[in-house]
Amino acid sequence: MKHYLFYFFALFLLLSSCKTSQYQTPNIFLISENKGEITLKATTQNNNKGVEEAQKLAIQTILFRGIANSNSLNIPLVPNENQSLLQHKEYFSNFFDKGFYKTFFLLSQESNISKNVRGHKQLDVVMKINVNALRRDLEQNGIIRKFGY
């Protein structure tokens, strides 16, 4: 019986010493959609790179996941994320790592800082993205085919 109690206590100590860190990814919401432009709102943690993370996630969502409730972007621009990332490694490396994705933003501003349920500060970022220019760039670099071909 002493052995079981010892093992239980050891297991309890082992499990309680494990630290889990939770990182909340930004949430993307559609605000408006005009000819060739889309305005999104992202909610992310308020830290040094909150705006940059929100911008990156917005572009990744447009490219690989699609925007819910959107007329023209409910289907992702790039059909197969994994295959495209492997085939066009150099393009996406320049695009995300060197910050080329930032050239497609017409507006990006912080709008609100609030606290969420867990007490972490959240940041709302409103972004306007030139989707026509993004689509043209993807077509010119052979990432996607031109519409209708």
C-alpha contacts under 8 A as a table, 3 or more apart, distances in Angstrom:
res1	aa1	res2	aa2	distance
1	M	4	Y	5.23
1	M	5	L	6.36
2	K	5	L	5.10
2	K	6	F	6.10
3	H	6	F	5.01
3	H	7	Y	6.10
4	Y	7	Y	5.08
4	Y	8	F	5.99
5	L	8	F	5.08
5	L	9	F	6.09
6	F	9	F	5.13
6	F	10	A	6.07
7	Y	10	A	5.01
7	Y	11	L	6.00
8	F	11	L	5.12
8	F	12	F	6.07
9	F	12	F	5.00
9	F	13	L	6.22
10	A	13	L	5.17
10	A	14	L	6.14
11	L	14	L	5.02
11	L	15	L	6.11
12	F	15	L	5.29
12	F	16	S	6.01
13	L	16	S	5.18
13	L	17	S	6.09
14	L	17	S	5.38
14	L	18	C	6.86
15	L	18	C	5.51
16	S	19	K	7.71
24	Q	44	T	7.01
24	Q	45	Q	6.87
25	T	44	T	6.24
25	T	45	Q	7.75
26	P	42	A	5.78
26	P	43	T	5.01
26	P	44	T	4.22
26	P	45	Q	7.40
26	P	53	E	7.55
26	P	54	A	5.89
26	P	57	L	7.11
27	N	41	K	7.98
27	N	42	A	5.20
27	N	43	T	5.20
27	N	44	T	6.82
28	I	40	L	6.60
28	I	41	K	5.78
28	I	42	A	4.55
28	I	43	T	6.90
28	I	58	A	6.69
29	F	40	L	5.57
29	F	41	K	5.11
29	F	42	A	6.28
30	L	33	E	7.83
30	L	38	I	7.76
30	L	39	T	6.40
30	L	40	L	4.71
30	L	41	K	6.45
30	L	67	I	7.26
30	L	68	A	7.50
30	L	69	N	7.23
30	L	70	S	7.22
31	I	38	I	7.84
31	I	39	T	5.41
31	I	40	L	5.28
31	I	41	K	6.62
32	S	38	I	6.02
32	S	39	T	5.16
32	S	40	L	7.17
33	E	36	G	7.87
33	E	37	E	6.06
33	E	38	I	4.52
33	E	39	T	6.21
33	E	70	S	7.46
34	N	37	E	5.18
34	N	38	I	6.18
36	G	130	N	6.05
36	G	131	V	5.26
36	G	132	N	4.86
37	E	128	K	6.73
37	E	129	I	5.58
37	E	130	N	4.71
37	E	131	V	5.38
37	E	132	N	7.11
38	I	128	K	5.62
38	I	129	I	5.40
38	I	130	N	6.84
38	I	131	V	6.83
39	T	126	V	7.12
39	T	127	M	5.54
39	T	128	K	4.28
39	T	129	I	6.40
40	L	58	A	7.75
40	L	126	V	5.81
40	L	127	M	5.24
40	L	128	K	6.38
41	K	124	D	6.67
41	K	125	V	5.55
41	K	126	V	4.48
41	K	127	M	6.23
42	A	54	A	5.92
42	A	58	A	7.63
42	A	124	D	5.68
42	A	125	V	5.19
42	A	126	V	6.55
42	A	127	M	7.97
43	T	54	A	7.40
43	T	122	Q	6.55
43	T	123	L	5.60
43	T	124	D	4.56
43	T	125	V	6.40
44	T	50	G	6.06
44	T	51	V	7.88
44	T	53	E	7.82
44	T	54	A	6.52
44	T	122	Q	5.54
44	T	123	L	5.29
44	T	124	D	6.56
44	T	125	V	7.92
45	Q	50	G	5.91
45	Q	120	H	7.20
45	Q	121	K	6.03
45	Q	122	Q	4.47
45	Q	123	L	5.72
46	N	49	K	7.93
46	N	50	G	5.52
46	N	113	I	7.36
46	N	121	K	5.45
46	N	122	Q	4.94
46	N	123	L	4.94
47	N	50	G	5.17
48	N	51	V	7.97
49	K	52	E	5.22
49	K	53	E	5.98
50	G	53	E	5.19
50	G	54	A	6.16
50	G	123	L	7.20
51	V	54	A	5.09
51	V	55	Q	6.18
51	V	110	E	7.42
51	V	125	V	6.53
52	E	55	Q	5.08
52	E	56	K	6.16
53	E	56	K	5.12
53	E	57	L	6.10
54	A	57	L	5.17
54	A	58	A	6.09
54	A	125	V	7.12
55	Q	58	A	5.12
55	Q	59	I	6.36
55	Q	102	K	7.63
55	Q	127	M	7.59
56	K	59	I	5.29
56	K	60	Q	6.14
56	K	96	F	7.44
56	K	101	Y	7.53
57	L	60	Q	4.96
57	L	61	T	5.93
58	A	61	T	5.11
58	A	62	I	6.28
59	I	62	I	5.12
59	I	63	L	6.08
59	I	101	Y	7.27
60	Q	63	L	5.07
60	Q	64	F	5.73
60	Q	65	R	7.26
61	T	64	F	5.47
61	T	65	R	4.79
61	T	66	G	5.55
61	T	67	I	6.65
61	T	76	P	7.56
62	I	65	R	6.08
62	I	66	G	4.85
62	I	67	I	6.15
62	I	73	L	6.81
62	I	76	P	5.82
62	I	77	L	6.58
63	L	66	G	6.67
63	L	76	P	5.26
63	L	77	L	4.84
63	L	78	V	5.36
64	F	76	P	5.04
64	F	77	L	6.55
64	F	78	V	5.61
64	F	79	P	7.01
64	F	80	N	7.36
64	F	81	E	5.71
65	R	75	I	7.01
65	R	76	P	5.01
66	G	73	L	5.48
66	G	74	N	4.72
66	G	75	I	4.78
66	G	76	P	4.09
66	G	77	L	7.29
67	I	70	S	5.69
67	I	73	L	5.54
67	I	74	N	4.82
67	I	75	I	7.26
67	I	76	P	7.63
68	A	73	L	7.84
68	A	74	N	5.47
69	N	74	N	6.61
70	S	73	L	5.41
70	S	74	N	5.13
71	N	74	N	6.29
72	S	75	I	7.50
73	L	76	P	6.27
73	L	77	L	7.35
76	P	79	P	6.30
77	L	135	R	7.52
77	L	144	I	7.48
78	V	81	E	6.50
78	V	84	S	7.43
78	V	143	I	7.34
78	V	144	I	6.33
80	N	83	Q	5.60
80	N	84	S	5.94
81	E	84	S	5.26
81	E	85	L	6.02
82	N	85	L	5.19
82	N	86	L	6.27
83	Q	86	L	5.23
83	Q	87	Q	6.08
84	S	87	Q	5.08
84	S	88	H	5.83
84	S	89	K	7.87
84	S	143	I	7.13
85	L	88	H	5.46
85	L	89	K	5.44
85	L	92	F	6.67
86	L	89	K	5.30
88	H	91	Y	5.45
88	H	92	F	6.38
88	H	143	I	7.19
89	K	92	F	5.41
89	K	93	S	5.98
90	E	93	S	5.03
90	E	94	N	6.29
91	Y	94	N	5.32
91	Y	95	F	5.97
91	Y	141	N	8.00
92	F	95	F	4.64
92	F	96	F	5.92
92	F	97	D	7.79
93	S	96	F	5.63
93	S	97	D	5.36
93	S	98	K	7.09
94	N	97	D	5.59
94	N	98	K	4.97
94	N	99	G	7.01
94	N	100	F	6.39
95	F	98	K	6.10
95	F	99	G	5.86
95	F	100	F	4.55
95	F	101	Y	5.42
96	F	99	G	5.26
96	F	100	F	6.41
96	F	101	Y	6.19
97	D	100	F	7.91
99	G	102	K	5.74
100	F	103	T	5.85
101	Y	104	F	5.98
101	Y	105	F	7.83
102	K	105	F	5.62
103	T	106	L	7.99
104	F	129	I	5.70
104	F	130	N	5.36
104	F	131	V	7.42
104	F	133	A	6.84
104	F	134	L	6.35
105	F	108	S	6.77
105	F	127	M	6.99
105	F	128	K	5.86
105	F	129	I	4.55
105	F	130	N	6.24
106	L	127	M	7.52
106	L	128	K	5.34
106	L	129	I	5.64
106	L	130	N	6.53
107	L	126	V	7.59
107	L	127	M	5.29
107	L	128	K	4.89
107	L	129	I	7.18
108	S	125	V	6.72
108	S	126	V	5.68
108	S	127	M	4.34
108	S	128	K	6.52
109	Q	125	V	5.57
109	Q	126	V	5.46
109	Q	127	M	6.61
110	E	123	L	6.93
110	E	124	D	5.83
110	E	125	V	4.50
110	E	126	V	6.41
111	S	123	L	7.43
111	S	124	D	5.42
111	S	125	V	5.77
111	S	126	V	6.68
112	N	123	L	5.80
112	N	124	D	5.12
112	N	125	V	7.60
113	I	121	K	6.60
113	I	122	Q	5.51
113	I	123	L	4.66
113	I	124	D	6.48
114	S	121	K	5.59
114	S	122	Q	5.24
114	S	123	L	6.67
115	K	118	R	7.78
115	K	119	G	5.44
115	K	120	H	5.51
115	K	121	K	4.47
115	K	122	Q	5.70
116	N	119	G	5.37
116	N	120	H	5.72
116	N	121	K	6.44
116	N	122	Q	6.54
117	V	120	H	7.52
130	N	133	A	5.63
130	N	134	L	6.47
131	V	134	L	4.94
131	V	135	R	6.03
132	N	135	R	5.12
132	N	136	R	6.10
133	A	136	R	5.04
133	A	137	D	6.11
134	L	137	D	5.19
134	L	138	L	6.28
135	R	138	L	5.13
135	R	139	E	6.20
136	R	139	E	5.06
136	R	140	Q	6.10
137	D	140	Q	5.12
137	D	141	N	6.21
138	L	141	N	5.30
138	L	142	G	6.25
138	L	143	I	5.10
138	L	144	I	5.79
139	E	142	G	5.17
139	E	143	I	5.94
139	E	144	I	5.15
139	E	145	R	5.74
139	E	146	K	5.92
140	Q	143	I	7.75
141	N	144	I	7.99
142	G	145	R	6.77
145	R	149	Y	6.81
146	K	149	Y	5.75
